[in-house]
């Protein structure tokens, strides 16, 4: 931080039709970074990275994840409402979806945990 030198870098391996864009904010929980992105054409991706001098991909999901909304974390789980209006809960460690349910017809919002 004092020198402006890069502490770490990670290249998202994406072979979709359009370039990925991150609209929502990444989420840092301990030493794991969760980031969601989309290509503007409907494709989605979410990754979990264990941060170190060389970040390690823990998991990636390419369906059912948000593009605009940012996930929130609580008790070892991630929660989000996708752009399609489906609310979901997934395990932080694996990305496995525990439950999902339609909440809205569609959503473009920030997530809030109460």
Secondary structure, 3 states (H helix, E strand, C coil): CCCCCCCCCCCCCCCCCCCCECCCCCEEECCEEEEEEECCCCCEEEEEEECCCCCEEEEEECCCCCCCCCCEEECCEEEEECCCCEEEEEECCCCCEEEEEECCCCCCCCCCCC
